[in-house]
Amino acid sequence: MLVGDSQLYFRQLLSGRDFATTDEMAVQMVNFSYLIGDRSSGEAVVVDPAYGVADLLDIAAADGMRITAALATHHHPDHVGGSMMGFSIEGVAALLEHVSVPIHANREEASLITRVTGLEPSAVVGHHSGDRIAVGSVEIEMLHTPGHTPGSQCFLVDGMLVAGDTLFLQGCGRTDLPGSDAAAMYESLQRLAGLPDSTVIYPGHRYSVASAGTLEAVKETNMVFKPATKDAWLHAFS
């Protein structure tokens, strides 16, 4: 899926379909990776590069774009590479074999990413919530949304939210994993619910028929927004 006006470059790419088509793990996990950039400058960032890293670079190059940075929503191997369920998933470490670029993460997640991927600490740039990254003249705002992991973050650009595993069109990221926090997830979802209803949500996995949807529609249909109080939410989802 290619989205954007004459300047903004935005591609949503589904693992196992749009790239890494022969990787059974990629097909099973239905991860989304994203390319976001400035068509005028030809610069782009890749969000959550995993599985077919060379494929992602080739897709960007075919669109006349060059990758200048990577953004990580969180440290799980299906988003940044590493070992998971006995499988080795390529990710940011493989990316750095092709291009020398910084890996941008929330500061709470930086050390976890280096541990999972084997990267040197200097390769990962830690950020605070609200920090912005410029890609040409396109600005991407980082929103810290802990819950699924301590340093999970979403990326806001031009009325679109790349939500990682914080918010799916149906459901939200798991809160029963090491480092997860159900109470923090509730607070993060409440913050996202306060964004304009017209914000388009682009999730980290395709766990629904649609690949994207407006926040207004997600709030109407997603059960994580149904409980009226925090206690009710924790009772239902923790």
Secondary structure, 3 states (H helix, E strand, C coil): CEECCCCEEEEEEEECCCECCCCHHHHHHCEEEEEEEECCCCEEEEECCCCCHHHHHHHHHHCCCEEEEEECCCCCHHHHCEEECCEEECCHHHHHHHCCCCEEEECCCHHHHHHHHCCCHHHEEEECCCCEEEECCEEEEEEECCCCCCCCEEEEECCEEEEECCECCCCECCCCCCCCCHHHHHHHHHHHHCCCCCCEEEECECCCCCCCEEHHHHHHHCHHHCCCCHHHHHHHHC
